[in-house]
């Protein structure tokens, strides 16, 4: 089970915490305002009122053991930056911090933020999907309950044809295209080192199309089927 800390329970942080918890993830919600903690207490595993710049207070709540921490503090950039630094000091593997400007994003990156989020431009729903299924590189809703998604081909698919994989039968999704990187010819080490691989699209993959490492699959299917699609 994935574990998350969501720090700062404004509109974005509260919604993100709720979505992650609804998906079955373990969520610790943190804010310095008691009323915001009380409002979300029944929606997450744990809701704690504390100062997020206090490293020992965070450690006491097990924040050093979560997989991802999202810092959604919006009122004071100083608190946002200090919290980010403290989380990295605790050894949190991935820290995503709120940045409302490019400059602030650059500052947070220097402090150690692994990624930044701008709640004014990005929805909690989009981030919840990305955090819960990091292998899904892009997700576009087509109609209620059905989506188009780009997913890195799992290793278990390598060197197997679409016929062997029986994707539609086993996973209830259709592979409608494959994005592939063209590798330099064998022995062309210099080209491999100096030029990024050219990408091209197999727009109508056939049953005998073989999946190779670094392929990206373009899938269409129900949201449930895409969420259940293998990732390794």
Protein Blocks (a to p, Z undefined) as FASTA:
>chain_A
ZZdddehjafklmmmmmmmmmnopacddddfbfklmmmmmmmmmbdcdddfklmklmmmn
opmmpmbdcdfbfkbmklmmmmmmmmmmnopabacdddfbfklmmmmmmnopabdcdfkl
pcfklmmmmmmmmmlmbdcdfbghiacddddddfklgopafklnommlmnopacfbdcdd
ddddehilmlmmmpccdddddfbccfklccdehiacdddddfklmmmpcfZZ
